[in-house]
Amino acid sequence: MIVSGSGEDNPSWNIISKLFNLSRKEFVYDDFSCSLWNKIVVPGHLYCMENHICFYAEMMGTESKVFVLIREILTPSLR
């Protein structure tokens, strides 16, 4: 699912904006299938936006959401 753009003309954008309560002005550059590693591996989607990076997954009826402002990212690194 590639979601680029914003606004009411993009049905995927409507879903993402509801999940993360985003303004209509936020532009989605791309999304990626990925996994969140915590106590267990949670497969989901990473959404790269103009001002945010968001992760969403639903597994066994449980939602996982991560919402990060890009300006809060100081130094990206691999672990």
PDB file with SEQRES, HELIX, SHEET and CRYST1 records, atoms N, CA, C and O in Angstrom:
SEQRES   1 A   79  MET ILE VAL SER GLY SER GLY GLU ASP ASN PRO SER TRP          
SEQRES   2 A   79  ASN ILE ILE SER LYS LEU PHE ASN LEU SER ARG LYS GLU          
SEQRES   3 A   79  PHE VAL TYR ASP ASP PHE SER CYS SER LEU TRP ASN LYS          
SEQRES   4 A   79  ILE VAL VAL PRO GLY HIS LEU TYR CYS MET GLU ASN HIS          
SEQRES   5 A   79  ILE CYS PHE TYR ALA GLU MET MET GLY THR GLU SER LYS          
SEQRES   6 A   79  VAL PHE VAL LEU ILE ARG GLU ILE LEU THR PRO SER LEU          
SEQRES   7 A   79  ARG                                                          
HELIX    1 AA1 PRO A   11  PHE A   20  1                                  10    
HELIX    2 AA2 ILE A   70  GLU A   72  5                                   3    
SHEET    1 AA1 4 VAL A  28  TRP A  37  0                                        
SHEET    2 AA1 4 VAL A  41  MET A  49 -1                                        
SHEET    3 AA1 4 HIS A  52  MET A  59 -1                                        
SHEET    4 AA1 4 THR A  62  LEU A  69 -1                                        
CRYST1    1.000    1.000    1.000  90.00  90.00  90.00 P 1           1          
ATOM      1  N   MET A   1       0.843  -1.175   0.000  1.00  0.00           N  
ATOM      2  CA  MET A   1       0.000   0.000   0.000  1.00  0.00           C  
ATOM      3  C   MET A   1       0.887   1.237   0.000  1.00  0.00           C  
ATOM      4  O   MET A   1       1.525   1.532   1.011  1.00  0.00           O  
ATOM      5  N   ILE A   2       0.942   1.948  -1.080  1.00  0.00           N  
ATOM      6  CA  ILE A   2       1.692   3.200  -1.141  1.00  0.00           C  
ATOM      7  C   ILE A   2       0.716   4.346  -1.015  1.00  0.00           C  
ATOM      8  O   ILE A   2      -0.260   4.436  -1.759  1.00  0.00           O  
ATOM      9  N   VAL A   3       0.986   5.208  -0.078  1.00  0.00           N  
ATOM     10  CA  VAL A   3       0.090   6.315   0.223  1.00  0.00           C  
ATOM     11  C   VAL A   3       0.892   7.593   0.089  1.00  0.00           C  
ATOM     12  O   VAL A   3       1.549   8.005   1.045  1.00  0.00           O  
ATOM     13  N   SER A   4       0.857   8.221  -1.050  1.00  0.00           N  
ATOM     14  CA  SER A   4       1.527   9.504  -1.142  1.00  0.00           C  
ATOM     15  C   SER A   4       0.476  10.562  -1.387  1.00  0.00           C  
ATOM     16  O   SER A   4      -0.490  10.346  -2.119  1.00  0.00           O  
ATOM     17  N   GLY A   5       0.676  11.685  -0.777  1.00  0.00           N  
ATOM     18  CA  GLY A   5      -0.280  12.767  -0.893  1.00  0.00           C  
ATOM     19  C   GLY A   5      -1.048  12.962   0.393  1.00  0.00           C  
ATOM     20  O   GLY A   5      -0.725  12.372   1.424  1.00  0.00           O  
ATOM     21  N   SER A   6      -2.049  13.783   0.323  1.00  0.00           N  
ATOM     22  CA  SER A   6      -2.882  14.046   1.487  1.00  0.00           C  
ATOM     23  C   SER A   6      -4.243  14.500   1.013  1.00  0.00           C  
ATOM     24  O   SER A   6      -4.453  14.723  -0.179  1.00  0.00           O  
ATOM     25  N   GLY A   7      -5.160  14.635   1.940  1.00  0.00           N  
ATOM     26  CA  GLY A   7      -6.457  15.196   1.627  1.00  0.00           C  
ATOM     27  C   GLY A   7      -7.527  14.170   1.350  1.00  0.00           C  
ATOM     28  O   GLY A   7      -7.279  12.964   1.374  1.00  0.00           O  
ATOM     29  N   GLU A   8      -8.712  14.661   1.089  1.00  0.00           N  
ATOM     30  CA  GLU A   8      -9.888  13.813   0.932  1.00  0.00           C  
ATOM     31  C   GLU A   8      -9.876  12.983  -0.336  1.00  0.00           C  
ATOM     32  O   GLU A   8     -10.619  12.006  -0.431  1.00  0.00           O  
ATOM     33  N   ASP A   9      -9.052  13.342  -1.319  1.00  0.00           N  
ATOM     34  CA  ASP A   9      -9.014  12.592  -2.570  1.00  0.00           C  
ATOM     35  C   ASP A   9      -8.265  11.266  -2.427  1.00  0.00           C  
ATOM     36  O   ASP A   9      -8.293  10.451  -3.349  1.00  0.00           O  
ATOM     37  N   ASN A  10      -7.606  11.034  -1.313  1.00  0.00           N  
ATOM     38  CA  ASN A  10      -6.833   9.828  -1.096  1.00  0.00           C  
ATOM     39  C   ASN A  10      -7.478   9.007   0.022  1.00  0.00           C  
ATOM     40  O   ASN A  10      -7.338   9.370   1.189  1.00  0.00           O  
ATOM     41  N   PRO A  11      -8.188   7.899  -0.295  1.00  0.00           N  
ATOM     42  CA  PRO A  11      -8.880   7.129   0.745  1.00  0.00           C  
ATOM     43  C   PRO A  11      -7.943   6.556   1.805  1.00  0.00           C  
ATOM     44  O   PRO A  11      -8.321   6.464   2.972  1.00  0.00           O  
ATOM     45  N   SER A  12      -6.724   6.169   1.417  1.00  0.00           N  
ATOM     46  CA  SER A  12      -5.764   5.648   2.387  1.00  0.00           C  
ATOM     47  C   SER A  12      -5.369   6.725   3.386  1.00  0.00           C  
ATOM     48  O   SER A  12      -5.172   6.442   4.568  1.00  0.00           O  
ATOM     49  N   TRP A  13      -5.256   7.949   2.914  1.00  0.00           N  
ATOM     50  CA  TRP A  13      -4.907   9.060   3.796  1.00  0.00           C  
ATOM     51  C   TRP A  13      -5.967   9.228   4.881  1.00  0.00           C  
ATOM     52  O   TRP A  13      -5.630   9.511   6.030  1.00  0.00           O  
ATOM     53  N   ASN A  14      -7.240   9.060   4.535  1.00  0.00           N  
ATOM     54  CA  ASN A  14      -8.320   9.195   5.524  1.00  0.00           C  
ATOM     55  C   ASN A  14      -8.157   8.189   6.659  1.00  0.00           C  
ATOM     56  O   ASN A  14      -8.396   8.521   7.820  1.00  0.00           O  
ATOM     57  N   ILE A  15      -7.758   6.982   6.338  1.00  0.00           N  
ATOM     58  CA  ILE A  15      -7.538   5.956   7.363  1.00  0.00           C  
ATOM     59  C   ILE A  15      -6.369   6.355   8.256  1.00  0.00           C  
ATOM     60  O   ILE A  15      -6.476   6.285   9.480  1.00  0.00           O  
ATOM     61  N   ILE A  16      -5.261   6.771   7.663  1.00  0.00           N  
ATOM     62  CA  ILE A  16      -4.077   7.148   8.425  1.00  0.00           C  
ATOM     63  C   ILE A  16      -4.354   8.364   9.302  1.00  0.00           C  
ATOM     64  O   ILE A  16      -3.928   8.400  10.456  1.00  0.00           O  
ATOM     65  N   SER A  17      -5.054   9.349   8.776  1.00  0.00           N  
ATOM     66  CA  SER A  17      -5.336  10.554   9.556  1.00  0.00           C  
ATOM     67  C   SER A  17      -6.213  10.233  10.768  1.00  0.00           C  
ATOM     68  O   SER A  17      -6.058  10.860  11.816  1.00  0.00           O  
ATOM     69  N   LYS A  18      -7.129   9.271  10.644  1.00  0.00           N  
ATOM     70  CA  LYS A  18      -7.957   8.864  11.785  1.00  0.00           C  
ATOM     71  C   LYS A  18      -7.154   8.071  12.810  1.00  0.00           C  
ATOM     72  O   LYS A  18      -7.348   8.239  14.014  1.00  0.00           O  
ATOM     73  N   LEU A  19      -6.256   7.213  12.344  1.00  0.00           N  
ATOM     74  CA  LEU A  19      -5.439   6.415  13.263  1.00  0.00           C  
ATOM     75  C   LEU A  19      -4.558   7.294  14.145  1.00  0.00           C  
ATOM     76  O   LEU A  19      -4.405   7.031  15.338  1.00  0.00           O  
ATOM     77  N   PHE A  20      -3.977   8.345  13.551  1.00  0.00           N  
ATOM     78  CA  PHE A  20      -3.000   9.159  14.260  1.00  0.00           C  
ATOM     79  C   PHE A  20      -3.475  10.579  14.549  1.00  0.00           C  
ATOM     80  O   PHE A  20      -2.705  11.392  15.060  1.00  0.00           O  
ATOM     81  N   ASN A  21      -4.729  10.888  14.231  1.00  0.00           N  
ATOM     82  CA  ASN A  21      -5.310  12.209  14.486  1.00  0.00           C  
ATOM     83  C   ASN A  21      -4.442  13.322  13.869  1.00  0.00           C  
ATOM     84  O   ASN A  21      -4.029  14.253  14.561  1.00  0.00           O  
ATOM     85  N   LEU A  22      -4.179  13.210  12.575  1.00  0.00           N  
ATOM     86  CA  LEU A  22      -3.310  14.154  11.864  1.00  0.00           C  
ATOM     87  C   LEU A  22      -4.120  15.224  11.146  1.00  0.00           C  
ATOM     88  O   LEU A  22      -5.286  15.022  10.808  1.00  0.00           O  
ATOM     89  N   SER A  23      -3.486  16.352  10.923  1.00  0.00           N  
ATOM     90  CA  SER A  23      -4.150  17.424  10.179  1.00  0.00           C  
ATOM     91  C   SER A  23      -4.149  17.088   8.691  1.00  0.00           C  
ATOM     92  O   SER A  23      -3.341  16.283   8.227  1.00  0.00           O  
ATOM     93  N   ARG A  24      -5.038  17.696   7.968  1.00  0.00           N  
ATOM     94  CA  ARG A  24      -5.149  17.480   6.510  1.00  0.00           C  
ATOM     95  C   ARG A  24      -3.937  18.017   5.767  1.00  0.00           C  
ATOM     96  O   ARG A  24      -3.734  17.676   4.601  1.00  0.00           O  
ATOM     97  N   LYS A  25      -3.135  18.841   6.404  1.00  0.00           N  
ATOM     98  CA  LYS A  25      -1.974  19.439   5.731  1.00  0.00           C  
ATOM     99  C   LYS A  25      -0.760  18.515   5.739  1.00  0.00           C  
ATOM    100  O   LYS A  25       0.201  18.754   5.008  1.00  0.00           O  
ATOM    101  N   GLU A  26      -0.792  17.470   6.551  1.00  0.00           N  
ATOM    102  CA  GLU A  26       0.339  16.542   6.643  1.00  0.00           C  
ATOM    103  C   GLU A  26       0.453  15.739   5.350  1.00  0.00           C  
ATOM    104  O   GLU A  26      -0.536  15.179   4.876  1.00  0.00           O  
ATOM    105  N   PHE A  27       1.645  15.684   4.783  1.00  0.00           N  
ATOM    106  CA  PHE A  27       1.891  14.977   3.526  1.00  0.00           C  
ATOM    107  C   PHE A  27       2.548  13.639   3.830  1.00  0.00           C  
ATOM    108  O   PHE A  27       3.538  13.583   4.560  1.00  0.00           O  
ATOM    109  N   VAL A  28       2.008  12.566   3.277  1.00  0.00           N  
ATOM    110  CA  VAL A  28       2.583  11.230   3.448  1.00  0.00           C  
ATOM    111  C   VAL A  28       3.491  10.952   2.260  1.00  0.00           C  
ATOM    112  O   VAL A  28       3.039  10.937   1.115  1.00  0.00           O  
ATOM    113  N   TYR A  29       4.784  10.730   2.537  1.00  0.00           N  
ATOM    114  CA  TYR A  29       5.733  10.454   1.461  1.00  0.00           C  
ATOM    115  C   TYR A  29       5.673   8.999   1.015  1.00  0.00           C  
ATOM    116  O   TYR A  29       5.657   8.712  -0.182  1.00  0.00           O  
ATOM    117  N   ASP A  30       5.640   8.080   1.981  1.00  0.00           N  
ATOM    118  CA  ASP A  30       5.641   6.663   1.629  1.00  0.00           C  
ATOM    119  C   ASP A  30       5.320   5.843   2.868  1.00  0.00           C  
ATOM    120  O   ASP A  30       5.336   6.358   3.986  1.00  0.00           O  
ATOM    121  N   ASP A  31       5.031   4.578   2.667  1.00  0.00           N  
ATOM    122  CA  ASP A  31       4.863   3.669   3.799  1.00  0.00           C  
ATOM    123  C   ASP A  31       5.610   2.379   3.505  1.00  0.00           C  
ATOM    124  O   ASP A  31       5.842   2.026   2.349  1.00  0.00           O  
ATOM    125  N   PHE A  32       5.980   1.685   4.570  1.00  0.00           N  
ATOM    126  CA  PHE A  32       6.795   0.485   4.453  1.00  0.00           C  
ATOM    127  C   PHE A  32       6.245  -0.597   5.359  1.00  0.00           C  
ATOM    128  O   PHE A  32       5.782  -0.309   6.463  1.00  0.00           O  
ATOM    129  N   SER A  33       6.292  -1.830   4.906  1.00  0.00           N  
ATOM    130  CA  SER A  33       6.009  -2.956   5.786  1.00  0.00           C  
ATOM    131  C   SER A  33       7.243  -3.173   6.645  1.00  0.00           C  
ATOM    132  O   SER A  33       8.363  -3.220   6.138  1.00  0.00           O  
ATOM    133  N   CYS A  34       7.031  -3.303   7.941  1.00  0.00           N  
ATOM    134  CA  CYS A  34       8.163  -3.492   8.846  1.00  0.00           C  
ATOM    135  C   CYS A  34       7.659  -4.141  10.121  1.00  0.00           C  
ATOM    136  O   CYS A  34       6.477  -4.468  10.233  1.00  0.00           O  
ATOM    137  N   SER A  35       8.551  -4.327  11.079  1.00  0.00           N  
ATOM    138  CA  SER A  35       8.178  -4.920  12.362  1.00  0.00           C  
ATOM    139  C   SER A  35       8.717  -4.077  13.501  1.00  0.00           C  
ATOM    140  O   SER A  35       9.798  -3.494  13.409  1.00  0.00           O  
ATOM    141  N   LEU A  36       7.947  -4.023  14.571  1.00  0.00           N  
ATOM    142  CA  LEU A  36       8.358  -3.370  15.801  1.00  0.00           C  
ATOM    143  C   LEU A  36       8.859  -4.455  16.729  1.00  0.00           C  
ATOM    144  O   LEU A  36       8.149  -5.425  16.997  1.00  0.00           O  
ATOM    145  N   TRP A  37      10.082  -4.299  17.225  1.00  0.00           N  
ATOM    146  CA  TRP A  37      10.659  -5.290  18.118  1.00  0.00           C  
ATOM    147  C   TRP A  37      10.562  -4.764  19.538  1.00  0.00           C  
ATOM    148  O   TRP A  37      11.209  -3.779  19.894  1.00  0.00           O  
ATOM    149  N   ASN A  38       9.755  -5.427  20.340  1.00  0.00           N  
ATOM    150  CA  ASN A  38       9.650  -5.085  21.749  1.00  0.00           C  
ATOM    151  C   ASN A  38       9.855  -6.397  22.494  1.00  0.00           C  
ATOM    152  O   ASN A  38      10.911  -7.012  22.346  1.00  0.00           O  
ATOM    153  N   LYS A  39       8.915  -6.840  23.268  1.00  0.00           N  
ATOM    154  CA  LYS A  39       9.016  -8.165  23.883  1.00  0.00           C  
ATOM    155  C   LYS A  39       8.748  -9.255  22.853  1.00  0.00           C  
ATOM    156  O   LYS A  39       9.263 -10.368  22.958  1.00  0.00           O  
ATOM    157  N   ILE A  40       7.930  -8.915  21.852  1.00  0.00           N  
ATOM    158  CA  ILE A  40       7.667  -9.810  20.726  1.00  0.00           C  
ATOM    159  C   ILE A  40       7.795  -8.996  19.440  1.00  0.00           C  
ATOM    160  O   ILE A  40       7.809  -7.766  19.477  1.00  0.00           O  
ATOM    161  N   VAL A  41       7.887  -9.674  18.325  1.00  0.00           N  
ATOM    162  CA  VAL A  41       7.958  -8.997  17.029  1.00  0.00           C  
ATOM    163  C   VAL A  41       6.529  -8.723  16.563  1.00  0.00           C  
ATOM    164  O   VAL A  41       5.705  -9.634  16.482  1.00  0.00           O  
ATOM    165  N   VAL A  42       6.247  -7.449  16.257  1.00  0.00           N  
ATOM    166  CA  VAL A  42       4.908  -7.046  15.831  1.00  0.00           C  
ATOM    167  C   VAL A  42       4.984  -6.514  14.398  1.00  0.00           C  
ATOM    168  O   VAL A  42       5.497  -5.415  14.187  1.00  0.00           O  
ATOM    169  N   PRO A  43       4.486  -7.267  13.406  1.00  0.00           N  
ATOM    170  CA  PRO A  43       4.510  -6.778  12.025  1.00  0.00           C  
ATOM    171  C   PRO A  43       3.454  -5.694  11.814  1.00  0.00           C  
ATOM    172  O   PRO A  43       2.336  -5.784  12.323  1.00  0.00           O  
ATOM    173  N   GLY A  44       3.838  -4.659  11.044  1.00  0.00           N  
ATOM    174  CA  GLY A  44       2.914  -3.560  10.781  1.00  0.00           C  
ATOM    175  C   GLY A  44       3.409  -2.683   9.646  1.00  0.00           C  
ATOM    176  O   GLY A  44       4.113  -3.147   8.750  1.00  0.00           O  
ATOM    177  N   HIS A  45       3.034  -1.411   9.693  1.00  0.00           N  
ATOM    178  CA  HIS A  45       3.416  -0.451   8.657  1.00  0.00           C  
ATOM    179  C   HIS A  45       4.041   0.790   9.283  1.00  0.00           C  
ATOM    180  O   HIS A  45       3.590   1.276  10.320  1.00  0.00           O  
ATOM    181  N   LEU A  46       5.079   1.289   8.636  1.00  0.00           N  
ATOM    182  CA  LEU A  46       5.740   2.524   9.029  1.00  0.00           C  
ATOM    183  C   LEU A  46       5.374   3.581   7.994  1.00  0.00           C  
ATOM    184  O   LEU A  46       5.581   3.383   6.796  1.00  0.00           O  
ATOM    185  N   TYR A  47       4.829   4.703   8.456  1.00  0.00           N  
ATOM    186  CA  TYR A  47       4.396   5.783   7.568  1.00  0.00           C  
ATOM    187  C   TYR A  47       5.347   6.963   7.724  1.00  0.00           C  
ATOM    188  O   TYR A  47       5.490   7.507   8.819  1.00  0.00           O  
ATOM    189  N   CYS A  48       5.995   7.357   6.634  1.00  0.00           N  
ATOM    190  CA  CYS A  48       6.920   8.498   6.641  1.00  0.00           C  
ATOM    191  C   CYS A  48       6.179   9.715   6.122  1.00  0.00           C  
ATOM    192  O   CYS A  48       5.729   9.749   4.977  1.00  0.00           O  
ATOM    193  N   MET A  49       6.061  10.708   6.982  1.00  0.00           N  
ATOM    194  CA  MET A  49       5.309  11.910   6.648  1.00  0.00           C  
ATOM    195  C   MET A  49       6.189  13.136   6.755  1.00  0.00           C  
ATOM    196  O   MET A  49       7.345  13.061   7.170  1.00  0.00           O  
ATOM    197  N   GLU A  50       5.630  14.247   6.379  1.00  0.00           N  
ATOM    198  CA  GLU A  50       6.356  15.508   6.372  1.00  0.00           C  
ATOM    199  C   GLU A  50       6.933  15.851   7.750  1.00  0.00           C  
ATOM    200  O   GLU A  50       8.085  16.275   7.846  1.00  0.00           O  
ATOM    201  N   ASN A  51       6.151  15.675   8.809  1.00  0.00           N  
ATOM    202  CA  ASN A  51       6.584  16.063  10.157  1.00  0.00           C  
ATOM    203  C   ASN A  51       6.593  14.921  11.160  1.00  0.00           C  
ATOM    204  O   ASN A  51       6.966  15.126  12.315  1.00  0.00           O  
ATOM    205  N   HIS A  52       6.192  13.729  10.750  1.00  0.00           N  
ATOM    206  CA  HIS A  52       6.073  12.602  11.671  1.00  0.00           C  
ATOM    207  C   HIS A  52       6.531  11.307  11.028  1.00  0.00           C  
ATOM    208  O   HIS A  52       6.543  11.164   9.806  1.00  0.00           O  
ATOM    209  N   ILE A  53       6.904  10.376  11.878  1.00  0.00           N  
ATOM    210  CA  ILE A  53       7.090   8.994  11.483  1.00  0.00           C  
ATOM    211  C   ILE A  53       6.156   8.198  12.392  1.00  0.00           C  
ATOM    212  O   ILE A  53       6.235   8.305  13.616  1.00  0.00           O  
ATOM    213  N   CYS A  54       5.280   7.407  11.796  1.00  0.00           N  
ATOM    214  CA  CYS A  54       4.276   6.681  12.570  1.00  0.00           C  
ATOM    215  C   CYS A  54       4.326   5.199  12.231  1.00  0.00           C  
ATOM    216  O   CYS A  54       4.563   4.814  11.086  1.00  0.00           O  
ATOM    217  N   PHE A  55       4.101   4.382  13.247  1.00  0.00           N  
ATOM    218  CA  PHE A  55       4.021   2.931  13.068  1.00  0.00           C  
ATOM    219  C   PHE A  55       2.661   2.478  13.554  1.00  0.00           C  
ATOM    220  O   PHE A  55       2.184   2.933  14.594  1.00  0.00           O  
ATOM    221  N   TYR A  56       2.031   1.580  12.803  1.00  0.00           N  
ATOM    222  CA  TYR A  56       0.746   1.026  13.220  1.00  0.00           C  
ATOM    223  C   TYR A  56       0.714  -0.470  12.927  1.00  0.00           C  
ATOM    224  O   TYR A  56       1.136  -0.925  11.864  1.00  0.00           O  
ATOM    225  N   ALA A  57       0.201  -1.221  13.901  1.00  0.00           N  
ATOM    226  CA  ALA A  57       0.005  -2.655  13.717  1.00  0.00           C  
ATOM    227  C   ALA A  57      -1.209  -3.091  14.511  1.00  0.00           C  
ATOM    228  O   ALA A  57      -1.550  -2.500  15.536  1.00  0.00           O  
ATOM    229  N   GLU A  58      -1.856  -4.136  14.020  1.00  0.00           N  
ATOM    230  CA  GLU A  58      -2.942  -4.777  14.760  1.00  0.00           C  
ATOM    231  C   GLU A  58      -2.665  -6.268  14.731  1.00  0.00           C  
ATOM    232  O   GLU A  58      -2.591  -6.890  13.671  1.00  0.00           O  
ATOM    233  N   MET A  59      -2.511  -6.828  15.934  1.00  0.00           N  
ATOM    234  CA  MET A  59      -2.179  -8.243  16.031  1.00  0.00           C  
ATOM    235  C   MET A  59      -2.995  -8.864  17.155  1.00  0.00           C  
ATOM    236  O   MET A  59      -2.928  -8.409  18.297  1.00  0.00           O  
ATOM    237  N   MET A  60      -3.755  -9.887  16.843  1.00  0.00           N  
ATOM    238  CA  MET A  60      -4.583 -10.594  17.818  1.00  0.00           C  
ATOM    239  C   MET A  60      -5.498  -9.636  18.593  1.00  0.00           C  
ATOM    240  O   MET A  60      -5.661  -9.765  19.807  1.00  0.00           O  
ATOM    241  N   GLY A  61      -6.085  -8.686  17.883  1.00  0.00           N  
ATOM    242  CA  GLY A  61      -7.017  -7.755  18.500  1.00  0.00           C  
ATOM    243  C   GLY A  61      -6.384  -6.615  19.284  1.00  0.00           C  
ATOM    244  O   GLY A  61      -7.098  -5.802  19.871  1.00  0.00           O  
ATOM    245  N   THR A  62      -5.055  -6.541  19.305  1.00  0.00           N  
ATOM    246  CA  THR A  62      -4.352  -5.491  20.029  1.00  0.00           C  
ATOM    247  C   THR A  62      -3.700  -4.536  19.036  1.00  0.00           C  
ATOM    248  O   THR A  62      -2.991  -4.966  18.126  1.00  0.00           O  
ATOM    249  N   GLU A  63      -3.942  -3.240  19.215  1.00  0.00           N  
ATOM    250  CA  GLU A  63      -3.323  -2.231  18.357  1.00  0.00           C  
ATOM    251  C   GLU A  63      -2.016  -1.749  18.963  1.00  0.00           C  
ATOM    252  O   GLU A  63      -1.899  -1.587  20.178  1.00  0.00           O  
ATOM    253  N   SER A  64      -1.042  -1.524  18.103  1.00  0.00           N  
ATOM    254  CA  SER A  64       0.223  -0.907  18.501  1.00  0.00           C  
ATOM    255  C   SER A  64       0.411   0.333  17.652  1.00  0.00           C  
ATOM    256  O   SER A  64       0.362   0.266  16.424  1.00  0.00           O  
ATOM    257  N   LYS A  65       0.627   1.473  18.310  1.00  0.00           N  
ATOM    258  CA  LYS A  65       0.854   2.730  17.598  1.00  0.00           C  
ATOM    259  C   LYS A  65       2.089   3.403  18.170  1.00  0.00           C  
ATOM    260  O   LYS A  65       2.272   3.467  19.386  1.00  0.00           O  
ATOM    261  N   VAL A  66       2.935   3.905  17.277  1.00  0.00           N  
ATOM    262  CA  VAL A  66       4.091   4.712  17.663  1.00  0.00           C  
ATOM    263  C   VAL A  66       4.033   5.967  16.820  1.00  0.00           C  
ATOM    264  O   VAL A  66       3.863   5.907  15.602  1.00  0.00           O  
ATOM    265  N   PHE A  67       4.175   7.102  17.477  1.00  0.00           N  
ATOM    266  CA  PHE A  67       4.029   8.405  16.833  1.00  0.00           C  
ATOM    267  C   PHE A  67       5.230   9.254  17.243  1.00  0.00           C  
ATOM    268  O   PHE A  67       5.379   9.579  18.421  1.00  0.00           O  
ATOM    269  N   VAL A  68       6.092   9.619  16.284  1.00  0.00           N  
ATOM    270  CA  VAL A  68       7.321  10.357  16.593  1.00  0.00           C  
ATOM    271  C   VAL A  68       7.383  11.618  15.736  1.00  0.00           C  
ATOM    272  O   VAL A  68       7.212  11.561  14.518  1.00  0.00           O  
ATOM    273  N   LEU A  69       7.627  12.744  16.377  1.00  0.00           N  
ATOM    274  CA  LEU A  69       7.877  13.982  15.629  1.00  0.00           C  
ATOM    275  C   LEU A  69       9.291  13.928  15.067  1.00  0.00           C  
ATOM    276  O   LEU A  69      10.224  13.573  15.787  1.00  0.00           O  
ATOM    277  N   ILE A  70       9.464  14.266  13.819  1.00  0.00           N  
ATOM    278  CA  ILE A  70      10.787  14.199  13.192  1.00  0.00           C  
ATOM    279  C   ILE A  70      11.772  15.127  13.897  1.00  0.00           C  
ATOM    280  O   ILE A  70      12.952  14.794  14.011  1.00  0.00           O  
ATOM    281  N   ARG A  71      11.318  16.265  14.364  1.00  0.00           N  
ATOM    282  CA  ARG A  71      12.241  17.200  15.030  1.00  0.00           C  
ATOM    283  C   ARG A  71      12.766  16.656  16.357  1.00  0.00           C  
ATOM    284  O   ARG A  71      13.732  17.194  16.898  1.00  0.00           O  
ATOM    285  N   GLU A  72      12.144  15.590  16.899  1.00  0.00           N  
ATOM    286  CA  GLU A  72      12.613  14.978  18.140  1.00  0.00           C  
ATOM    287  C   GLU A  72      13.688  13.919  17.897  1.00  0.00           C  
ATOM    288  O   GLU A  72      14.308  13.445  18.848  1.00  0.00           O  
ATOM    289  N   ILE A  73      13.914  13.546  16.650  1.00  0.00           N  
ATOM    290  CA  ILE A  73      14.935  12.539  16.334  1.00  0.00           C  
ATOM    291  C   ILE A  73      16.288  13.231  16.276  1.00  0.00           C  
ATOM    292  O   ILE A  73      16.524  14.090  15.426  1.00  0.00           O  
ATOM    293  N   LEU A  74      17.175  12.847  17.191  1.00  0.00           N  
ATOM    294  CA  LEU A  74      18.483  13.486  17.265  1.00  0.00           C  
ATOM    295  C   LEU A  74      19.522  12.781  16.397  1.00  0.00           C  
ATOM    296  O   LEU A  74      20.131  13.399  15.524  1.00  0.00           O  
ATOM    297  N   THR A  75      19.721  11.481  16.641  1.00  0.00           N  
ATOM    298  CA  THR A  75      20.708  10.734  15.883  1.00  0.00           C  
ATOM    299  C   THR A  75      20.164   9.342  15.591  1.00  0.00           C  
ATOM    300  O   THR A  75      20.037   8.530  16.508  1.00  0.00           O  
ATOM    301  N   PRO A  76      19.840   9.047  14.335  1.00  0.00           N  
ATOM    302  CA  PRO A  76      19.389   7.689  14.030  1.00  0.00           C  
ATOM    303  C   PRO A  76      20.554   6.700  14.115  1.00  0.00           C  
ATOM    304  O   PRO A  76      21.684   7.022  13.751  1.00  0.00           O  
ATOM    305  N   SER A  77      20.262   5.504  14.596  1.00  0.00           N  
ATOM    306  CA  SER A  77      21.311   4.480  14.671  1.00  0.00           C  
ATOM    307  C   SER A  77      20.678   3.097  14.606  1.00  0.00           C  
ATOM    308  O   SER A  77      19.485   2.935  14.860  1.00  0.00           O  
ATOM    309  N   LEU A  78      21.484   2.113  14.265  1.00  0.00           N  
ATOM    310  CA  LEU A  78      21.046   0.715  14.266  1.00  0.00           C  
ATOM    311  C   LEU A  78      21.489   0.078  15.567  1.00  0.00           C  
ATOM    312  O   LEU A  78      22.556   0.397  16.092  1.00  0.00           O  
ATOM    313  N   ARG A  79      20.666  -0.827  16.090  1.00  0.00           N  
ATOM    314  CA  ARG A  79      21.077  -1.555  17.300  1.00  0.00           C  
ATOM    315  C   ARG A  79      21.411  -2.966  16.972  1.00  0.00           C  
ATOM    316  O   ARG A  79      21.777  -3.736  17.860  1.00  0.00           O  
TER     317      ARG A  79                                                      
END                                                                             
